[in-house]
């Protein structure tokens, strides 16, 4: 996985507020939709679209599986790099390799196309998004951006919430502006529904900004996946990790 430097003194990449125009720029990557390639989920969710910001708000670690799948498939569908900024130490190159094997992707090609940066403080995350992201998009021509576990670092008890919220809003607005201007497929994730419930302004910011929302809750012996913007939901029974479903096998 390819690293990107933040600043001149420290390296946060590992492994290998402006006005927002409501109009979307034409995407350089066409109208390609990035899907999980799990048929039952794709038929319900529909996939991630260019010029759109999607939020996965989850109570279950299925979120991590979906994020890695979408990242791997984004490389192939968009035929471009993916920039992944990680606020929760969630990127796993071995998981990417396993997803590649599951879906018949070239592991080395995908890993070379995923540019990963890890932030360990809210200020590092702001620097990555507000100061470095646009340059990296220009340099690589990436068509997809992933901001994983975005709220985590802004909930640090050492920071006043007013400051944290201001910094997070700055990051979200910058990301949305780039999504519109460059026609990106953008994914923001959060693990832990209570984080957002306990901070009403945080929920309003993330849910109010996202074009599409995928909410994952635990239910009895299943997961309840809902699309709040469409007022639709389904029950999903995950198969064991890395086990191919019958629908996948028949494709």
Residue pairs with C-beta under 8 A, 6 or more apart in sequence:
1 14
1 15
1 16
1 91
1 93
1 96
1 111
1 112
1 114
1 115
1 116
2 13
2 16
2 112
2 113
2 114
2 115
2 116
3 11
3 13
3 14
3 15
3 16
3 115
3 116
3 117
4 13
4 83
4 115
4 116
4 117
4 132
4 136
5 11
5 12
5 13
6 12
6 13
6 117
6 119
6 124
6 127
6 128
6 132
7 127
12 117
12 118
12 119
12 120
12 124
12 128
13 115
13 116
13 117
13 118
14 91
14 116
14 117
14 118
15 91
15 93
15 116
16 93
16 111
16 112
17 169
17 170
17 173
17 174
18 173
18 174
18 177
20 173
20 176
20 177
20 180
21 180
21 181
22 180
23 180
24 51
24 180
24 183
25 51
25 180
25 181
25 182
25 183
26 183
27 50
27 51
27 143
27 182
27 183
27 184
28 141
28 143
28 182
28 183
29 50
29 78
29 79
29 80
29 143
29 183
29 185
30 50
31 49
31 50
32 50
32 77
32 78
33 46
33 47
33 48
33 49
33 77
34 47
34 48
34 49
34 70
34 73
34 74
34 77
34 78
34 144
34 185
35 42
35 45
35 47
35 48
35 70
35 73
35 77
36 42
36 45
36 47
36 66
36 69
36 70
36 73
37 69
37 73
37 103
37 248
38 69
38 245
38 247
38 248
39 245
39 247
39 248
39 251
40 236
40 245
40 247
41 66
41 225
41 236
44 225
44 227
44 232
44 234
45 214
45 225
45 227
48 54
48 70
48 74
48 144
48 185
48 186
48 187
48 212
49 185
49 211
49 212
50 143
50 183
50 184
50 185
51 179
51 180
51 183
51 184
52 179
52 185
52 186
52 211
52 212
53 175
53 176
53 179
53 186
53 187
53 188
53 209
53 210
53 211
53 212
54 185
54 186
54 187
54 188
54 210
54 211
54 212
54 213
54 214
55 187
55 188
55 189
55 190
55 206
55 207
55 209
55 210
55 212
55 213
55 214
56 63
56 66
56 67
56 187
56 188
56 189
56 190
56 214
56 215
56 216
57 189
57 190
57 193
57 196
57 206
57 207
57 213
57 214
57 215
57 216
58 189
58 190
58 191
58 192
58 193
58 214
58 215
58 216
59 191
59 192
59 193
59 216
59 217
59 218
60 216
60 217
60 218
60 223
61 191
62 216
62 223
62 238
63 189
63 191
63 216
64 90
64 92
64 95
64 191
65 95
65 238
65 241
67 90
67 146
67 148
67 187
67 189
68 92
68 95
68 96
68 99
69 99
69 103
70 146
70 187
71 82
71 84
71 96
71 114
71 144
71 146
72 96
72 99
72 100
72 103
72 105
72 110
73 103
73 105
74 82
74 143
74 144
74 185
75 81
75 82
75 105
75 109
75 110
75 113
75 114
75 144
76 105
76 110
78 143
78 144
78 185
79 143
80 113
80 140
80 141
80 142
80 143
80 144
81 113
81 114
81 115
81 140
81 141
81 142
81 143
81 144
82 113
82 114
82 115
82 142
82 143
82 144
82 145
82 146
83 115
83 117
83 133
83 136
83 137
83 140
83 142
83 144
83 145
83 146
84 91
84 114
84 115
84 116
84 117
84 145
84 146
84 148
85 116
85 117
85 119
85 125
85 128
85 129
85 133
85 145
85 146
85 147
85 148
86 116
86 117
86 118
86 119
86 148
86 149
87 119
87 125
87 147
87 148
87 149
87 150
87 151
87 152
87 153
88 148
88 149
88 152
88 191
89 118
89 149
90 148
90 149
90 189
90 191
91 116
91 118
91 148
93 111
96 107
96 110
96 111
96 114
97 107
97 111
98 242
99 105
100 106
100 107
100 110
101 107
102 242
102 244
115 136
115 140
115 142
117 128
117 132
119 125
119 127
119 128
119 153
120 153
121 153
121 156
122 153
122 154
122 156
122 159
122 164
122 167
122 168
123 167
124 153
125 150
125 153
125 154
125 171
126 167
126 170
126 171
129 147
129 171
129 174
129 175
130 170
130 171
130 174
133 145
133 174
133 175
133 178
134 178
136 142
137 145
137 178
137 182
137 184
142 184
143 183
143 184
143 185
144 184
144 185
144 186
144 187
145 175
145 178
145 179
145 184
145 185
145 186
145 187
146 186
146 187
146 189
147 171
147 175
147 186
147 187
147 188
147 189
148 189
149 189
149 190
149 191
150 168
150 171
150 172
150 188
150 189
150 190
150 206
151 168
151 190
151 195
151 196
151 202
151 206
152 195
154 164
154 165
154 167
154 168
155 164
155 195
155 199
156 164
161 199
165 199
165 201
165 202
165 205
168 202
168 205
169 205
172 188
172 205
172 206
172 209
173 209
175 186
175 188
176 186
176 209
178 184
178 186
179 186
188 206
188 210
190 196
190 206
193 215
193 217
195 202
196 202
196 203
196 206
196 207
197 203
207 213
207 228
210 229
211 229
212 227
212 229
213 227
213 228
213 229
214 225
214 226
214 227
215 225
215 226
215 227
215 228
216 223
216 224
216 225
217 223
217 224
217 225
217 226
218 224
219 235
221 237
222 235
222 236
222 237
223 235
223 236
223 237
223 238
224 233
224 234
224 235
224 236
225 233
225 234
225 235
225 236
226 232
226 233
226 234
227 233
239 245
